[in-house]
Amino acid sequence: MAGELVRAQSITRRFDSRVAVDALSFELSAGEILALLGPNGAGKTTTLRMLGGLILPTRGSVDICGERLTGRTAARLRRAIGMLTETPGLWDRLSVRRNLLTYAHLYNITKPRQAVDRALEIVGVLDRAADLAGSLSKGLRQRVAIARALLHNPQIVLLDEPTAGLDPASARHIRDVIAGLRAEGRAVLMCTHNLTEAESLGDRIAILNTRLLALDEPDALRRTLSGTRVEIDVEGAAGDAATIVKSFTAGGLEVRGAKLVLTSVDANLVPDVIAALVRGGIRIRRVTPEQRSLEDVYLALVNEREEVA
């Protein structure tokens, strides 16, 4: 893949007898946001820690910018990675600027003050640089934490629940920041429980429950559930129309007054069903196909995995 910055090949991580991540493979390219979905305990944070070089896979491999991530290369390759962990990691009694200057010195950044100001400007809190970190709201602390992850201008940004617990305005601002990272050509992997957020930001979505259950663009994922749901509004009672429909499809059928609701019907049969209704003298007011939601896909995949387990 052009511009590929991250490649995970069959990475597995065990903690004693527990398998946290099992044989996970994917790639992540420059200018792409990959949203990682999964229930609690699905291995999302463990995956980020492996990609960030904080822990190594028990099996499998991770390549960062075309180079294998190992115990020997991890410290150097981490310079290409910015990581937002579950906690902001700020010292409450230090100012925002002093917090980030401390991290900038740890990164050996040659012009630390300029780097700090640039990162704070990206997340929109440069005007709060002199404030004590402990005085900031949760949303502002999260923005500063993202600024910390961007201090060394990384090509790859790993975000663990970046908007969790934030008010709508703060969450929207952080989503704008994340979209801006993509526009700058960075590769972004974002763990989230927010399906709407994953759908709005993710170029691709991965659904993980120890194993990778699905990985594709949002529209393609919605098409993975078999069958189509269609609502047909007719004039008058829908009883006669229901009899005609039953002769065409074995899918689910529900009658609601003058409305027929077809579920799990083959999409290719829908034009034939409509034509048969017209031939039967049924006047049709409206035909409304309903697209499956990402939530439908997510729950179906996760529940199927849990039933198998």
Sine and cosine of phi, psi and omega as CSV:
sin_phi,cos_phi,sin_psi,cos_psi,sin_omega,cos_omega
0.00,0.00,0.72,-0.70,-0.03,-1.00
-0.90,0.43,0.70,-0.71,0.04,-1.00
0.96,0.30,0.36,0.93,-0.04,-1.00
-0.92,0.38,0.81,-0.58,-0.02,-1.00
-0.93,-0.36,-0.44,0.90,-0.01,-1.00
-0.75,-0.66,0.70,-0.71,0.12,-0.99
-0.68,-0.74,0.87,-0.50,0.10,-1.00
-0.95,-0.31,0.79,-0.61,-0.05,-1.00
-0.85,-0.52,0.96,-0.28,0.08,-1.00
0.77,0.63,0.68,0.73,-0.04,-1.00
-0.97,0.25,0.73,-0.69,0.03,-1.00
-0.78,-0.63,0.65,-0.76,0.07,-1.00
-0.73,-0.68,0.84,-0.54,0.05,-1.00
-0.95,-0.32,0.59,-0.81,0.19,-0.98
-0.86,-0.52,0.98,-0.18,-0.15,-0.99
0.85,0.53,-0.87,-0.48,-0.04,-1.00
-1.00,-0.02,-0.10,0.99,-0.06,-1.00
-1.00,-0.03,0.75,-0.66,0.09,-1.00
-1.00,-0.09,0.92,-0.39,-0.02,-1.00
-1.00,0.07,-0.64,0.77,0.04,-1.00
-0.70,-0.72,0.70,-0.71,-0.12,-0.99
-0.79,-0.61,0.94,-0.33,0.17,-0.98
0.82,0.57,0.77,0.64,-0.04,-1.00
-1.00,0.01,0.78,-0.63,0.03,-1.00
-0.74,-0.67,0.69,-0.72,0.11,-0.99
-0.15,-0.99,0.21,-0.98,0.08,-1.00
-0.81,-0.59,0.40,-0.91,0.02,-1.00
-0.66,-0.75,0.78,-0.63,-0.12,-0.99
-0.93,-0.36,0.30,-0.95,0.08,-1.00
-0.86,0.50,0.64,-0.77,0.02,-1.00
0.95,0.31,0.43,0.90,-0.03,-1.00
-0.77,-0.64,0.62,-0.79,0.15,-0.99
-0.93,-0.37,0.84,-0.54,0.10,-0.99
-0.95,-0.32,0.88,-0.48,0.02,-1.00
-1.00,-0.07,0.79,-0.61,-0.04,-1.00
-0.96,-0.29,0.91,-0.42,-0.01,-1.00
-0.95,-0.31,0.47,-0.88,0.09,-1.00
0.18,-0.98,0.40,-0.92,0.02,-1.00
-0.94,0.35,0.15,-0.99,0.09,-1.00
-0.85,0.53,0.69,-0.72,0.00,-1.00
0.99,0.16,0.19,0.98,-0.05,-1.00
-0.99,0.17,-0.22,0.98,0.00,-1.00
0.96,-0.26,0.20,0.98,-0.06,-1.00
-0.91,0.40,-0.78,0.63,-0.02,-1.00
-0.91,0.41,-0.62,0.78,0.06,-1.00
-0.87,0.49,-0.63,0.77,0.04,-1.00
-0.88,0.47,-0.72,0.69,0.03,-1.00
-0.88,0.48,-0.65,0.76,-0.01,-1.00
-0.91,0.42,-0.58,0.81,0.06,-1.00
-0.93,0.36,-0.68,0.73,-0.01,-1.00
-0.92,0.39,-0.52,0.85,0.00,-1.00
-0.99,0.11,0.00,1.00,0.03,-1.00
0.97,0.24,0.24,0.97,0.03,-1.00
-0.98,0.19,-0.54,0.84,0.14,-0.99
-0.69,-0.73,0.39,-0.92,0.01,-1.00
-0.98,-0.22,0.49,-0.87,0.07,-1.00
-0.89,0.45,0.55,-0.84,0.15,-0.99
-0.92,0.39,-0.63,0.78,0.10,-1.00
-0.63,-0.78,0.31,-0.95,0.01,-1.00
1.00,0.04,-0.07,-1.00,-0.10,-1.00
-0.58,-0.82,0.43,-0.90,0.09,-1.00
-0.82,-0.57,0.77,-0.63,0.11,-0.99
-0.94,-0.34,0.75,-0.67,0.06,-1.00
-0.89,-0.45,0.87,-0.49,-0.02,-1.00
0.79,0.61,0.63,0.78,0.08,-1.00
0.99,0.11,0.07,1.00,-0.03,-1.00
-0.86,-0.51,0.63,-0.77,-0.04,-1.00
-0.93,0.38,0.74,-0.67,0.05,-1.00
-1.00,0.06,0.89,-0.45,-0.01,-1.00
-0.71,-0.70,0.03,-1.00,0.07,-1.00
-0.86,0.51,-0.54,0.84,-0.02,-1.00
-0.98,0.18,-0.54,0.84,-0.09,-1.00
-0.99,-0.12,-0.17,0.98,-0.15,-0.99
-0.85,0.53,-0.73,0.69,-0.06,-1.00
-0.87,0.49,-0.64,0.77,-0.02,-1.00
-0.96,0.27,-0.69,0.72,-0.06,-1.00
-0.94,0.34,-0.41,0.91,0.04,-1.00
-0.89,0.45,-0.29,0.96,0.06,-1.00
-0.92,0.38,-0.33,0.95,0.05,-1.00
-1.00,0.01,-0.01,1.00,-0.15,-0.99
-0.84,-0.54,0.74,-0.67,0.18,-0.98
-0.93,-0.36,0.72,-0.69,-0.13,-0.99
-0.76,-0.65,0.78,-0.62,0.14,-0.99
-0.98,-0.21,0.91,-0.42,-0.02,-1.00
-1.00,0.00,-0.05,-1.00,-0.07,-1.00
-0.91,0.40,-0.46,0.89,0.02,-1.00
-0.90,-0.43,0.57,-0.82,-0.07,-1.00
-0.88,0.47,-0.51,0.86,0.03,-1.00
0.94,0.34,0.67,0.74,-0.01,-1.00
-0.91,-0.42,0.50,-0.87,0.08,-1.00
-1.00,0.00,0.89,-0.45,-0.13,-0.99
-0.88,0.48,-0.54,0.84,-0.11,-0.99
-1.00,0.02,0.03,1.00,0.08,-1.00
-0.97,-0.25,0.47,-0.88,0.08,-1.00
-0.92,0.38,0.27,-0.96,0.06,-1.00
-0.84,0.55,-0.73,0.69,-0.02,-1.00
-0.90,0.44,-0.68,0.73,-0.02,-1.00
-0.91,0.41,-0.61,0.79,0.10,-1.00
-0.82,0.57,-0.79,0.61,-0.09,-1.00
-0.95,0.30,-0.54,0.84,0.08,-1.00
-0.89,0.46,-0.59,0.81,0.04,-1.00
-0.88,0.47,-0.71,0.70,0.04,-1.00
-0.92,0.39,-0.61,0.80,0.01,-1.00
-0.88,0.48,-0.63,0.78,0.04,-1.00
-0.93,0.37,-0.58,0.81,0.05,-1.00
-0.90,0.44,-0.54,0.84,0.04,-1.00
-0.99,0.14,-0.06,1.00,-0.05,-1.00
0.84,0.54,0.64,0.77,0.03,-1.00
-0.96,0.29,0.75,-0.66,-0.15,-0.99
-0.94,0.34,-0.56,0.83,0.03,-1.00
-0.84,-0.54,0.97,0.23,-0.17,-0.99
-0.88,0.47,-0.67,0.75,-0.05,-1.00
-0.90,0.43,-0.65,0.76,0.03,-1.00
-0.91,0.42,-0.64,0.77,0.01,-1.00
-0.90,0.43,-0.66,0.75,0.02,-1.00
-0.90,0.44,-0.74,0.68,-0.01,-1.00
-0.89,0.46,-0.64,0.77,0.01,-1.00
-0.89,0.45,-0.71,0.70,-0.02,-1.00
-0.91,0.41,-0.65,0.76,0.03,-1.00
-0.92,0.40,-0.56,0.83,0.03,-1.00
-0.93,0.37,-0.61,0.79,0.01,-1.00
-0.86,0.52,-0.66,0.75,-0.06,-1.00
-1.00,-0.07,0.03,1.00,0.13,-0.99
0.98,0.21,0.51,0.86,0.02,-1.00
-0.77,-0.64,0.41,0.91,0.02,-1.00
-0.87,0.50,-0.54,0.84,-0.01,-1.00
-0.95,0.31,-0.14,0.99,0.02,-1.00
-0.95,-0.30,0.26,0.96,-0.10,-0.99
-0.87,0.50,-0.53,0.85,-0.05,-1.00
-1.00,0.06,-0.13,0.99,-0.03,-1.00
-0.96,0.28,0.53,-0.85,0.12,-0.99
-0.93,0.38,0.67,-0.75,-0.02,-1.00
-0.86,0.51,-0.57,0.82,-0.01,-1.00
-0.92,0.38,-0.24,0.97,-0.02,-1.00
-1.00,-0.04,-0.08,1.00,-0.10,-1.00
-0.99,0.12,0.48,-0.88,0.14,-0.99
-0.93,0.36,0.21,-0.98,-0.01,-1.00
-0.88,0.48,-0.64,0.77,0.00,-1.00
-0.90,0.43,-0.67,0.75,0.01,-1.00
-0.93,0.36,-0.62,0.78,0.06,-1.00
-0.87,0.49,-0.61,0.79,0.00,-1.00
-0.92,0.39,-0.61,0.79,0.06,-1.00
-0.90,0.44,-0.67,0.75,0.03,-1.00
-0.90,0.43,-0.61,0.79,0.03,-1.00
-0.90,0.44,-0.61,0.79,0.07,-1.00
-0.92,0.38,-0.63,0.77,0.07,-1.00
-0.85,0.53,-0.67,0.74,0.04,-1.00
-0.85,0.53,-0.66,0.75,0.00,-1.00
-0.93,0.38,-0.36,0.93,-0.06,-1.00
-0.98,-0.18,-0.02,1.00,-0.11,-0.99
-0.80,0.61,-0.69,0.72,-0.12,-0.99
-1.00,-0.07,0.30,0.95,0.08,-1.00
0.82,0.57,0.83,0.56,-0.08,-1.00
-0.96,0.29,0.48,-0.87,0.09,-1.00
-0.98,0.20,-0.44,0.90,-0.08,-1.00
-0.86,-0.50,0.74,-0.68,-0.01,-1.00
-0.82,-0.58,0.83,-0.55,0.00,-1.00
-0.93,-0.36,0.85,-0.53,-0.12,-0.99
-0.84,-0.54,0.85,-0.53,0.01,-1.00
-0.97,-0.25,0.95,-0.30,0.01,-1.00
0.77,0.64,0.87,0.49,-0.12,-0.99
-0.91,0.41,-0.39,0.92,-0.04,-1.00
-0.90,-0.44,0.19,0.98,-0.06,-1.00
-0.87,0.49,0.78,-0.63,0.08,-1.00
0.97,0.24,0.15,0.99,-0.03,-1.00
-1.00,-0.05,0.45,-0.89,0.11,-0.99
-0.94,0.34,0.33,-0.94,-0.10,-0.99
-0.82,0.57,-0.64,0.77,-0.03,-1.00
-0.92,0.39,-0.69,0.73,0.02,-1.00
-0.91,0.42,-0.67,0.74,0.00,-1.00
-0.89,0.46,-0.64,0.77,0.01,-1.00
-0.91,0.42,-0.64,0.76,0.01,-1.00
-0.89,0.46,-0.66,0.75,-0.01,-1.00
-0.93,0.37,-0.60,0.80,0.08,-1.00
-0.89,0.46,-0.62,0.79,0.06,-1.00
-0.90,0.45,-0.63,0.78,0.04,-1.00
-0.88,0.47,-0.69,0.72,-0.02,-1.00
-0.90,0.43,-0.67,0.74,0.05,-1.00
-0.88,0.47,-0.59,0.81,0.05,-1.00
-0.90,0.43,-0.56,0.83,0.04,-1.00
-0.89,0.45,-0.65,0.76,0.06,-1.00
-0.90,0.44,-0.68,0.74,-0.01,-1.00
-0.89,0.46,-0.47,0.88,0.04,-1.00
-0.98,0.17,-0.04,1.00,0.04,-1.00
1.00,0.01,0.24,0.97,0.04,-1.00
-0.99,0.11,0.41,-0.91,0.12,-0.99
-1.00,-0.08,0.80,-0.61,-0.09,-1.00
-0.84,-0.55,0.80,-0.60,0.17,-0.98
-0.92,-0.40,0.84,-0.55,-0.12,-0.99
-0.82,-0.58,0.88,-0.47,0.14,-0.99
-1.00,0.09,0.71,-0.71,0.00,-1.00
-0.40,-0.92,0.44,-0.90,0.18,-0.98
-0.98,-0.19,-0.07,1.00,-0.08,-1.00
-1.00,0.02,0.97,-0.25,-0.07,-1.00
-0.91,0.41,-0.62,0.78,0.02,-1.00
-0.89,0.45,-0.66,0.75,0.03,-1.00
-0.89,0.45,-0.70,0.72,0.02,-1.00
-0.87,0.48,-0.65,0.76,-0.05,-1.00
-0.95,0.31,-0.59,0.80,-0.05,-1.00
-0.98,0.21,-0.52,0.85,-0.07,-1.00
-0.98,-0.19,-0.55,0.83,-0.17,-0.99
-0.97,0.26,0.82,-0.58,0.19,-0.98
-0.93,0.37,-0.59,0.81,0.14,-0.99
-0.69,-0.72,0.40,-0.92,0.00,-1.00
-0.81,-0.59,0.75,-0.66,0.09,-1.00
-0.94,-0.35,0.73,-0.68,0.06,-1.00
-0.94,-0.34,0.87,-0.49,-0.12,-0.99
-0.87,-0.50,0.71,-0.70,0.19,-0.98
-0.59,-0.80,0.96,0.28,-0.19,-0.98
0.95,0.30,-0.81,0.58,0.15,-0.99
-0.99,-0.17,0.38,-0.93,0.08,-1.00
-0.97,0.25,0.88,-0.48,-0.04,-1.00
-1.00,-0.02,-0.53,0.85,-0.02,-1.00
-0.28,-0.96,0.49,-0.87,0.06,-1.00
-0.45,-0.89,0.92,-0.38,-0.02,-1.00
-0.15,-0.99,0.04,-1.00,0.10,-0.99
-0.94,0.35,0.46,-0.89,-0.07,-1.00
-0.80,0.59,-0.72,0.69,-0.02,-1.00
-0.89,0.46,-0.65,0.76,0.01,-1.00
-0.91,0.41,-0.61,0.79,0.04,-1.00
-0.89,0.45,-0.65,0.76,-0.01,-1.00
-0.90,0.44,-0.45,0.89,0.00,-1.00
-0.99,0.15,-0.08,1.00,-0.07,-1.00
-0.97,0.26,-0.41,0.91,0.06,-1.00
-0.95,0.31,0.75,-0.66,-0.06,-1.00
-0.93,0.37,0.57,-0.82,0.09,-1.00
0.99,0.12,0.31,-0.95,-0.02,-1.00
-0.85,-0.53,0.54,-0.84,0.09,-1.00
-0.96,-0.27,0.80,-0.61,-0.07,-1.00
-0.72,-0.69,0.71,-0.71,0.12,-0.99
-0.95,-0.30,0.75,-0.67,0.00,-1.00
-0.85,-0.53,0.90,-0.44,0.06,-1.00
-1.00,-0.06,0.78,-0.62,0.00,-1.00
-0.84,-0.54,0.26,-0.97,0.09,-1.00
-0.99,0.14,0.72,-0.70,-0.01,-1.00
0.98,0.20,-0.15,-0.99,0.01,-1.00
-0.92,0.39,0.50,-0.87,-0.12,-0.99
-0.99,-0.12,0.18,0.98,-0.06,-1.00
-0.86,0.51,-0.77,0.64,-0.01,-1.00
-0.89,0.46,-0.64,0.77,0.02,-1.00
-0.89,0.46,-0.61,0.79,0.00,-1.00
-0.88,0.47,-0.62,0.78,0.02,-1.00
-0.88,0.48,-0.66,0.75,0.03,-1.00
-0.91,0.42,-0.70,0.71,-0.04,-1.00
-0.88,0.47,-0.65,0.76,-0.04,-1.00
-0.87,0.50,-0.46,0.89,0.00,-1.00
-0.97,0.25,-0.20,0.98,-0.07,-1.00
-0.97,-0.23,-0.53,0.85,-0.16,-0.99
-0.63,-0.78,0.57,-0.82,0.06,-1.00
-1.00,-0.07,0.07,1.00,0.00,-1.00
-0.94,0.33,0.08,-1.00,-0.01,-1.00
-0.93,0.38,0.55,-0.83,-0.01,-1.00
-0.61,-0.79,0.78,-0.63,0.03,-1.00
-0.77,-0.64,0.69,-0.72,0.02,-1.00
-0.96,-0.27,0.84,-0.55,0.03,-1.00
-0.82,-0.57,1.00,0.08,-0.03,-1.00
0.91,0.42,-0.92,-0.38,0.01,-1.00
-0.99,-0.13,0.32,0.95,-0.06,-1.00
-0.84,-0.55,0.73,-0.68,0.13,-0.99
-0.98,-0.22,0.74,-0.67,0.05,-1.00
-0.89,-0.46,0.92,-0.39,0.00,-1.00
-0.98,-0.20,0.78,-0.62,0.04,-1.00
-0.85,-0.52,0.53,-0.85,0.03,-1.00
0.82,0.57,0.62,0.78,0.04,-1.00
-1.00,-0.10,0.58,-0.82,0.06,-1.00
-0.91,0.42,0.84,-0.55,-0.05,-1.00
-0.85,0.53,-0.52,0.86,-0.02,-1.00
-0.93,0.36,-0.32,0.95,-0.02,-1.00
-1.00,0.04,-0.26,0.97,-0.11,-0.99
-0.85,0.52,-0.72,0.69,0.04,-1.00
-0.86,0.51,-0.59,0.81,0.01,-1.00
-0.93,0.37,-0.61,0.79,0.05,-1.00
-0.89,0.46,-0.70,0.71,-0.01,-1.00
-0.89,0.45,-0.70,0.72,-0.01,-1.00
-0.89,0.46,-0.64,0.77,0.01,-1.00
-0.92,0.40,-0.62,0.78,0.05,-1.00
-0.89,0.46,-0.67,0.74,0.01,-1.00
-0.90,0.44,-0.69,0.72,0.03,-1.00
-0.89,0.46,-0.49,0.87,0.00,-1.00
-0.99,0.13,0.09,1.00,0.05,-1.00
0.99,0.11,0.27,0.96,0.01,-1.00
-1.00,0.03,0.82,-0.58,0.04,-1.00
-1.00,0.03,0.80,-0.59,-0.10,-1.00
-0.97,-0.25,0.78,-0.62,0.03,-1.00
-1.00,-0.01,-0.64,0.77,-0.10,-0.99
-0.36,-0.93,0.62,-0.79,0.13,-0.99
-0.85,-0.53,0.85,-0.53,-0.09,-1.00
-0.82,-0.58,0.97,-0.25,0.12,-0.99
-0.97,0.25,0.60,-0.80,0.00,-1.00
-0.91,-0.40,0.85,-0.52,0.01,-1.00
-0.97,0.22,0.70,-0.72,0.05,-1.00
-0.90,0.44,0.59,-0.81,0.01,-1.00
-1.00,0.08,0.33,-0.94,0.08,-1.00
-0.88,0.47,-0.55,0.84,0.04,-1.00
-0.88,0.47,-0.65,0.76,0.05,-1.00
-0.85,0.53,-0.73,0.68,-0.03,-1.00
-0.90,0.43,-0.74,0.68,-0.03,-1.00
-0.84,0.53,-0.78,0.63,-0.06,-1.00
-0.91,0.41,-0.62,0.78,0.02,-1.00
-0.89,0.46,-0.70,0.72,-0.02,-1.00
-0.93,0.37,-0.72,0.70,-0.03,-1.00
-0.92,0.40,-0.68,0.74,0.01,-1.00
-0.91,0.42,-0.63,0.77,0.03,-1.00
-0.89,0.45,-0.66,0.76,0.02,-1.00
-0.90,0.44,-0.66,0.75,-0.03,-1.00
-0.94,0.33,-0.54,0.84,0.05,-1.00
-0.93,0.37,-0.64,0.77,0.02,-1.00
-0.91,0.41,-0.66,0.75,0.00,-1.00
-0.91,0.41,0.00,0.00,0.00,0.00
